[in-house]
Amino acid sequence: MAINVKVAGVSQPVMIDTSIGVRIDNNPSIGVTINNPNLHEVKFKLNIREAHNGDLMIFDHPDIDIVIMKERKKVVTFAKDLATDVVYGTSSRLMERLRKKGVIAFDTIQGGNVYGSLEGQLLEMKDPEQKDMEMPLLLNQISEWIESERPYFETVEDYEQMYDNDLTHPNQDNSTELGEVPQAAKKGSIEPYIFGAYPYGGYYY
């Protein structure tokens, strides 16, 4: 692999020996810039908040909240509103992705102690020098998974908004000719059934 090296001179403080008239550089140094074409910058955005104990809480997905427990080395998902089959499927897809990417141990995926939650144990980096990359890599994987889910939940949100608009602002085909119906104490031509034999316990044969 070829590495491009750029050498640039750096000015340093010097000392002059007046007895011999020689310029002596006490701290010679050279600035080196290494350009590796195989490295690239990764940027992503997450709606994330840090808890008092340092845990990271991610709120981007409309179905679940994702919590990274740093001390316990766990990733836990919680239902945002209701624990339904949709929520379980969403949590399962996240755990499956993290398992395939080698982020969590596959035999530790299980239900949490909160109803509807799912959790998995984080794997530690084998190289001690790369331990500081554990959290950025985990956040990057979660961000990529959320982006893969975005078309799904944006479609659901658009459909619900369209359904609400159809109910509140119907078009000409789905509305009556009366337009605004004034309020009145009595409406319609069919009288409600109130009196009769059955409400009073009687029977007619």
PABA-746123 format. One line per field, with one value per residue: residue in three letters; chain; y negated, x, z negated of N, C-alpha, C, O in turn. Coordinates in pm, whole numbers, plus 50000, padded with zeros to 5 digits. Layout:
BEGIN
paro: [ALA,...] .
lumti: [A,...] .
npy: [Y,...] .
npx: [X,...] .
npz: [Z,...] .
capy: [Y,...] .
capx: [X,...] .
capz: [Z,...] .
cpy: [Y,...] .
cpx: [X,...] .
cpz: [Z,...] .
opy: [Y,...] .
opx: [X,...] .
opz: [Z,...] .
//
This chain:
BEGIN
paro: [MET,ALA,ILE,ASN,VAL,LYS,VAL,ALA,GLY,VAL,SER,GLN,PRO,VAL,MET,ILE,ASP,THR,SER,ILE,GLY,VAL,ARG,ILE,ASP,ASN,ASN,PRO,SER,ILE,GLY,VAL,THR,ILE,ASN,ASN,PRO,ASN,LEU,HIS,GLU,VAL,LYS,PHE,LYS,LEU,ASN,ILE,ARG,GLU,ALA,HIS,ASN,GLY,ASP,LEU,MET,ILE,PHE,ASP,HIS,PRO,ASP,ILE,ASP,ILE,VAL,ILE,MET,LYS,GLU,ARG,LYS,LYS,VAL,VAL,THR,PHE,ALA,LYS,ASP,LEU,ALA,THR,ASP,VAL,VAL,TYR,GLY,THR,SER,SER,ARG,LEU,MET,GLU,ARG,LEU,ARG,LYS,LYS,GLY,VAL,ILE,ALA,PHE,ASP,THR,ILE,GLN,GLY,GLY,ASN,VAL,TYR,GLY,SER,LEU,GLU,GLY,GLN,LEU,LEU,GLU,MET,LYS,ASP,PRO,GLU,GLN,LYS,ASP,MET,GLU,MET,PRO,LEU,LEU,LEU,ASN,GLN,ILE,SER,GLU,TRP,ILE,GLU,SER,GLU,ARG,PRO,TYR,PHE,GLU,THR,VAL,GLU,ASP,TYR,GLU,GLN,MET,TYR,ASP,ASN,ASP,LEU,THR,HIS,PRO,ASN,GLN,ASP,ASN,SER,THR,GLU,LEU,GLY,GLU,VAL,PRO,GLN,ALA,ALA,LYS,LYS,GLY,SER,ILE,GLU,PRO,TYR,ILE,PHE,GLY,ALA,TYR,PRO,TYR,GLY,GLY,TYR,TYR,TYR] .
lumti: [A,A,A,A,A,A,A,A,A,A,A,A,A,A,A,A,A,A,A,A,A,A,A,A,A,A,A,A,A,A,A,A,A,A,A,A,A,A,A,A,A,A,A,A,A,A,A,A,A,A,A,A,A,A,A,A,A,A,A,A,A,A,A,A,A,A,A,A,A,A,A,A,A,A,A,A,A,A,A,A,A,A,A,A,A,A,A,A,A,A,A,A,A,A,A,A,A,A,A,A,A,A,A,A,A,A,A,A,A,A,A,A,A,A,A,A,A,A,A,A,A,A,A,A,A,A,A,A,A,A,A,A,A,A,A,A,A,A,A,A,A,A,A,A,A,A,A,A,A,A,A,A,A,A,A,A,A,A,A,A,A,A,A,A,A,A,A,A,A,A,A,A,A,A,A,A,A,A,A,A,A,A,A,A,A,A,A,A,A,A,A,A,A,A,A,A,A,A,A,A,A,A,A,A,A] .
npy: [50119,49787,49490,49153,48904,48595,48356,48093,47796,47689,47416,47368,47281,47151,47166,46961,47007,46788,46800,46971,46911,47064,47181,47344,47587,47677,47838,48010,48079,48231,48174,48407,48521,48771,48917,49133,49317,49512,49446,49292,49036,49068,48966,48914,48870,48857,48862,48821,48871,48824,49006,48957,49141,49191,49356,49398,49272,49325,49180,49186,49369,49432,49642,49768,49703,49680,49790,49760,49922,49841,49925,50182,50300,50339,50344,50219,50229,50044,50029,49759,49655,49855,50201,50397,50644,50527,50366,50560,50689,50481,50438,50689,50690,50496,50615,50841,50730,50611,50842,50978,50801,50839,50705,50754,51037,51333,51528,51399,51251,51159,51132,50836,50711,50539,50512,50601,50525,50575,50717,50724,50847,50656,50703,50703,50520,50695,50604,50407,50145,50051,50012,49768,49728,49870,49758,49548,49714,49876,49684,49596,49826,49849,49610,49653,49865,49740,49560,49742,49827,49603,49542,49715,49633,49369,49392,49506,49295,49097,49219,49231,48957,48884,49029,48903,48649,48708,48766,48531,48327,48389,48469,48363,48590,48748,48617,48469,48311,48129,47981,47769,47882,47759,47739,47909,47993,48221,48456,48604,48844,49077,49206,49267,49588,49619,49673,49970,50321,50496,50337,50290,50532,50687,50928,51008,51218] .
npx: [50085,50063,50181,50134,50356,50403,50639,50710,50873,50934,50946,51177,51291,51624,51975,52262,52605,52835,53106,53212,53062,52852,52538,52311,52063,51845,51612,51543,51294,51052,50764,50516,50277,50047,49877,49625,49465,49275,49134,48838,48604,48334,48007,47722,47388,47211,46931,47001,47059,47229,47218,47209,47384,47555,47461,47348,47076,46866,46641,46536,46378,46031,45894,46043,46260,46609,46858,47185,47369,47640,47797,47698,47741,47546,47286,46968,46627,46325,45969,45810,45545,45318,45348,45356,45312,45439,45630,45792,45889,46038,46239,46358,46466,46665,46838,46912,47058,47275,47383,47468,47661,47856,47854,47707,47672,47539,47412,47312,47089,46780,46463,46404,46394,46184,45855,45806,46058,46384,46708,47070,47405,47699,47989,48337,48618,48890,49150,49336,49412,49211,48986,48869,48718,48487,48233,48184,48165,47946,47738,47739,47651,47390,47285,47295,47115,46875,46845,46797,46548,46397,46244,46027,45893,45841,45666,45447,45380,45311,45088,44907,44876,44756,44518,44397,44361,44175,43953,43905,43910,43741,43714,43521,43386,43362,43201,42894,42610,42495,42676,42785,42629,42378,42354,42116,41859,41716,41755,41728,41487,41395,41252,41399,41389,41227,41014,40838,40757,40969,41177,41049,41012,40795,40610,40480,40248] .
npz: [50000,50094,49939,49909,49823,49681,49630,49419,49326,48992,48783,48518,48186,48157,48061,48042,48050,47955,47933,48121,48334,48439,48541,48347,48335,48096,48070,48311,48553,48771,48953,49042,49268,49324,49582,49617,49851,49803,49580,49463,49383,49157,49111,48910,48781,48473,48258,47954,47605,47297,46999,46637,46525,46731,46933,47271,47451,47720,47943,48202,48349,48416,48293,48089,47807,47771,47557,47448,47223,47056,46832,46776,47017,47226,47477,47486,47573,47557,47555,47713,47690,47683,47611,47863,48129,48344,48221,48100,48329,48443,48247,48257,48516,48493,48301,48445,48656,48515,48413,48646,48733,48549,48306,48073,47851,47979,47827,47609,47648,47533,47354,47163,46818,46813,46932,47267,47349,47501,47498,47534,47496,47513,47716,47640,47764,47907,47943,47730,47790,47950,47802,47749,47972,47958,47876,48076,48309,48244,48223,48486,48623,48520,48615,48895,48911,48830,49042,49245,49166,49192,49437,49396,49148,49209,49422,49290,49116,49306,49422,49204,49160,49402,49380,49158,49270,49471,49315,49171,49361,49605,49958,50250,50340,50115,49936,49808,49965,49805,49666,49411,49129,48928,48571,48368,48133,48198,48451,48774,48914,48805,48522,48205,48040,47747,47553,47467,47452,47374,47244,47001,46887,46964,47159,47476,47639] .
capy: [50000,49664,49383,49024,48833,48456,48305,47947,47743,47628,47327,47403,47189,47190,47102,46929,47008,46674,46828,47037,46858,47172,47182,47478,47611,47770,47930,48024,48162,48224,48202,48509,48545,48898,48926,49272,49317,49611,49390,49195,48980,49115,48873,48957,48791,48933,48790,48897,48800,48896,49012,48914,49242,49206,49436,49323,49300,49285,49166,49160,49459,49404,49757,49809,49625,49764,49747,49825,49922,49851,50002,50322,50346,50392,50264,50253,50157,50029,49984,49615,49634,49981,50321,50476,50730,50439,50325,50674,50710,50375,50468,50809,50655,50427,50713,50928,50657,50600,50975,51009,50713,50875,50605,50817,51183,51384,51612,51318,51178,51211,51031,50764,50716,50451,50576,50556,50486,50677,50675,50806,50813,50603,50770,50612,50523,50782,50522,50303,50012,50012,50008,49639,49727,49952,49678,49491,49817,49916,49577,49596,49937,49814,49505,49713,49943,49646,49509,49848,49835,49475,49547,49785,49556,49246,49429,49521,49161,49030,49280,49186,48817,48881,49078,48795,48542,48753,48758,48393,48240,48478,48406,48350,48722,48809,48526,48456,48186,48036,47895,47752,47918,47685,47820,47905,48091,48341,48470,48726,48871,49203,49187,49373,49679,49601,49744,50097,50427,50556,50257,50294,50671,50757,51012,51017,51340] .
capx: [50000,50142,50147,50188,50414,50435,50733,50706,50964,50873,51042,51204,51386,51764,52073,52385,52729,52913,53249,53253,52979,52775,52396,52277,51919,51832,51499,51507,51175,50996,50621,50484,50136,50028,49748,49590,49343,49179,49059,48736,48530,48196,47924,47584,47314,47121,46863,47059,47071,47307,47156,47296,47488,47637,47396,47306,46939,46844,46496,46504,46277,45900,45838,46122,46373,46728,46943,47316,47414,47786,47853,47656,47778,47424,47197,46832,46521,46200,45856,45788,45409,45255,45427,45279,45393,45521,45744,45882,45956,46138,46351,46425,46547,46786,46928,46964,47163,47392,47443,47538,47777,47954,47855,47655,47681,47411,47346,47268,46968,46670,46372,46454,46310,46071,45766,45822,46196,46475,46844,47181,47533,47799,48119,48449,48724,49001,49271,49320,49431,49091,48871,48801,48635,48367,48111,48155,48122,47811,47647,47732,47565,47252,47244,47270,46992,46763,46828,46733,46408,46329,46135,45911,45810,45794,45547,45337,45341,45242,44956,44822,44843,44660,44390,44340,44318,44053,43842,43880,43890,43708,43696,43382,43324,43342,43128,42753,42571,42445,42784,42783,42499,42359,42325,41979,41833,41662,41800,41685,41343,41360,41245,41465,41298,41244,40910,40794,40739,41092,41246,40978,41004,40675,40619,40355,40239] .
capz: [50000,50103,49845,49948,49710,49710,49530,49409,49224,48875,48716,48379,48122,48175,47972,48116,47971,48006,47930,48245,48442,48500,48507,48296,48318,47983,48085,48452,48578,48905,48957,49140,49290,49393,49650,49644,49934,49754,49468,49501,49270,49145,49037,48891,48683,48387,48150,47844,47478,47198,46867,46527,46501,46850,47037,47389,47489,47859,47960,48342,48405,48357,48222,47972,47757,47760,47446,47439,47085,47063,46722,46789,47151,47284,47559,47446,47644,47482,47635,47696,47641,47648,47644,47959,48216,48426,48139,48086,48458,48460,48157,48307,48634,48446,48239,48550,48728,48429,48403,48770,48743,48447,48199,47952,47849,48027,47727,47495,47684,47452,47303,47047,46699,46839,47029,47405,47380,47553,47466,47579,47433,47605,47723,47621,47866,47872,47939,47626,47847,48023,47712,47757,48091,47936,47875,48208,48402,48206,48263,48632,48664,48486,48707,49025,48902,48828,49177,49324,49122,49212,49536,49340,49055,49273,49498,49194,49072,49417,49438,49095,49185,49513,49328,49077,49360,49538,49221,49128,49479,49717,50088,50296,50354,49984,49848,49841,50028,49704,49617,49266,49073,48804,48454,48320,48027,48260,48588,48841,48926,48738,48379,48128,47970,47603,47476,47521,47353,47325,47142,46872,46837,47007,47279,47552,47717] .
cpy: [49877,49561,49256,48948,48693,48402,48153,47902,47673,47543,47364,47299,47241,47114,47081,46925,46900,46703,46889,46990,46963,47165,47326,47486,47718,47875,47943,48116,48136,48257,48297,48526,48670,48901,49071,49275,49415,49560,49290,49155,49026,49017,48930,48873,48883,48838,48864,48808,48887,48890,48971,49012,49267,49292,49345,49368,49241,49290,49149,49245,49435,49519,49788,49700,49721,49706,49829,49811,49946,49940,50150,50381,50411,50290,50311,50168,50157,49981,49836,49587,49765,50098,50411,50567,50646,50397,50439,50700,50607,50404,50589,50778,50583,50527,50805,50859,50648,50734,51007,50923,50742,50775,50664,50968,51242,51464,51533,51238,51240,51095,50966,50776,50619,50513,50515,50516,50606,50628,50774,50756,50768,50686,50666,50629,50612,50704,50412,50161,49962,50002,49876,49628,49805,49869,49611,49593,49862,49811,49570,49708,49908,49708,49562,49797,49852,49590,49615,49864,49710,49480,49614,49693,49420,49274,49445,49385,49086,49087,49234,49039,48804,48926,48972,48681,48581,48743,48614,48298,48328,48400,48407,48485,48784,48717,48512,48321,48083,47940,47890,47781,47843,47777,47801,48013,48223,48343,48601,48744,48999,49180,49298,49457,49668,49686,49872,50201,50474,50469,50263,50435,50745,50836,51016,51144,51327] .
cpx: [50088,50089,50214,50233,50452,50520,50730,50799,50886,50977,51053,51297,51530,51852,52201,52502,52821,53062,53298,53169,52899,52631,52357,52125,51902,51724,51460,51386,51125,50848,50589,50332,50121,49887,49722,49461,49238,49097,48958,48657,48385,48119,47784,47522,47221,47057,46896,47073,47149,47237,47256,47409,47576,47576,47349,47168,46913,46695,46453,46390,46142,45842,45911,46220,46489,46817,47072,47365,47564,47844,47821,47691,47658,47361,47056,46735,46395,46091,45830,45650,45348,45343,45342,45372,45484,45646,45843,45958,46064,46261,46430,46512,46674,46885,46989,47074,47290,47461,47524,47663,47882,47963,47807,47668,47544,47338,47302,47142,46849,46578,46429,46358,46193,45988,45785,45963,46275,46617,46946,47311,47633,47927,48230,48551,48840,49131,49252,49333,49307,48967,48796,48713,48505,48240,48084,48107,47980,47708,47631,47642,47418,47200,47212,47142,46869,46738,46765,46586,46329,46221,46010,45829,45769,45671,45427,45288,45265,45102,44860,44782,44741,44522,44321,44288,44189,43932,43806,43853,43859,43692,43549,43312,43290,43269,42984,42725,42524,42553,42783,42642,42481,42319,42180,41960,41785,41704,41749,41535,41301,41365,41320,41364,41324,41145,40871,40788,40870,41167,41181,40956,40881,40697,40483,40359,40126] .
cpz: [50000,50006,49890,49824,49755,49597,49535,49300,49113,48805,48569,48319,48134,48077,48053,48019,48028,48011,48060,48363,48514,48449,48470,48275,48210,48005,48232,48467,48718,48896,49071,49147,49374,49450,49687,49725,49885,49636,49520,49377,49273,49058,49026,48781,48604,48286,48021,47721,47380,47063,46760,46502,46622,46959,47150,47431,47628,47888,48105,48395,48339,48276,48092,47933,47734,47652,47449,47295,47082,46955,46735,46925,47221,47379,47529,47526,47558,47577,47607,47639,47591,47692,47733,48038,48306,48350,48124,48216,48482,48374,48207,48428,48593,48387,48344,48629,48644,48412,48527,48788,48636,48334,48067,47966,47882,47920,47604,47527,47612,47412,47178,46929,46707,46949,47168,47443,47431,47532,47521,47519,47539,47600,47709,47734,47817,47857,47834,47682,47920,47934,47719,47880,48072,47948,48009,48310,48372,48250,48414,48683,48635,48581,48845,49023,48902,48967,49268,49289,49159,49320,49482,49250,49111,49359,49408,49146,49181,49438,49329,49113,49298,49466,49243,49166,49433,49446,49187,49245,49600,49848,50129,50303,50219,49886,49897,49904,49926,49656,49466,49214,48942,48690,48413,48216,48083,48406,48647,48839,48855,48588,48307,48050,47821,47525,47546,47412,47293,47225,47005,46822,46879,47134,47345,47638,47816] .
opy: [49863,49545,49252,48929,48675,48403,48092,47962,47606,47592,47387,47236,47361,47014,47171,46852,46916,46637,46863,47024,46956,47146,47417,47404,47833,47989,47892,48218,48032,48358,48273,48543,48677,48888,49126,49238,49404,49625,49212,49230,49024,48987,48987,48815,48974,48746,48959,48688,49009,48782,48952,48972,49354,49300,49228,49487,49122,49391,49102,49198,49418,49498,49831,49616,49831,49587,49952,49701,50058,50023,50235,50501,50524,50169,50429,50048,50257,49903,49793,49504,49783,50093,50493,50567,50690,50393,50418,50730,50639,50395,50591,50834,50605,50523,50844,50922,50673,50741,51058,50966,50677,50762,50630,51022,51205,51469,51592,51163,51359,50978,51032,50841,50616,50561,50393,50476,50722,50508,50889,50637,50834,50732,50555,50738,50604,50734,50330,50068,49843,49987,49871,49530,49806,49906,49615,49564,49886,49844,49541,49687,49938,49713,49525,49799,49883,49574,49581,49909,49713,49425,49574,49676,49362,49189,49402,49362,49018,49013,49202,49001,48722,48869,48952,48625,48496,48715,48581,48200,48341,48281,48448,48495,48864,48738,48540,48229,47964,47829,47994,47711,47861,47882,47690,48111,48327,48243,48698,48671,49027,49141,49415,49404,49703,49764,49881,50172,50491,50523,50244,50454,50858,50812,51025,51175,51420] .
opx: [50177,49968,50335,50155,50523,50478,50746,50804,50786,51085,50952,51374,51553,51811,52246,52500,52877,53137,53410,53198,52880,52606,52369,52067,51940,51740,51356,51377,51152,50811,50630,50267,50174,49789,49787,49356,49121,49000,48988,48645,48321,48160,47732,47592,47159,47122,46827,47095,47136,47201,47375,47519,47662,47633,47316,47143,46934,46629,46343,46312,46136,45749,45848,46259,46470,46849,47068,47398,47610,47930,47907,47672,47667,47378,47025,46758,46362,46117,45830,45636,45330,45404,45264,45494,45594,45756,45964,46078,46171,46374,46553,46621,46780,47004,47106,47173,47399,47584,47636,47760,47986,48069,47860,47674,47444,47215,47258,47094,46821,46610,46495,46254,46110,46042,45780,45987,46239,46643,46915,47326,47650,47968,48218,48568,48881,49212,49161,49273,49298,48856,48675,48639,48421,48148,47970,48017,47901,47604,47523,47565,47331,47084,47112,47068,46770,46623,46688,46507,46206,46113,45899,45709,45671,45581,45316,45167,45167,45008,44744,44669,44649,44421,44200,44182,44103,43821,43688,43781,43943,43659,43463,43193,43197,43276,42955,42807,42515,42522,42781,42546,42562,42258,42126,42034,41809,41690,41729,41463,41181,41468,41307,41265,41432,41186,40872,40812,40880,41218,41248,40887,40862,40793,40380,40461,40100] .
opz: [49916,49991,49908,49731,49854,49481,49641,49192,49138,48772,48503,48391,48123,48018,48123,47920,48137,48084,48104,48478,48636,48330,48552,48205,48230,47963,48273,48400,48777,48837,49185,49045,49485,49377,49776,49673,49923,49596,49610,49280,49378,48946,49122,48698,48660,48236,47983,47731,47381,47016,46788,46463,46619,47068,47128,47447,47651,47861,48130,48478,48217,48198,47995,48014,47682,47654,47452,47251,47104,46982,46709,46946,47269,47365,47544,47544,47494,47669,47492,47549,47471,47798,47683,48018,48340,48406,48134,48214,48535,48422,48199,48441,48652,48419,48333,48665,48693,48398,48518,48850,48633,48271,47961,48076,47820,47921,47505,47442,47627,47432,47097,46938,46616,47049,47184,47557,47408,47547,47550,47494,47641,47494,47760,47789,47702,47769,47849,47630,47950,47984,47697,47894,48162,48022,48056,48389,48464,48306,48465,48777,48717,48624,48906,49122,48968,49007,49358,49372,49159,49298,49517,49273,49064,49369,49442,49136,49152,49467,49356,49086,49290,49507,49255,49139,49455,49491,49175,49229,49689,49847,50050,50275,50211,49765,50013,49897,49957,49612,49400,49251,48850,48712,48421,48210,48023,48477,48574,48771,48847,48532,48345,48000,47774,47439,47669,47295,47171,47126,46904,46721,46835,47207,47277,47701,47893] .
//
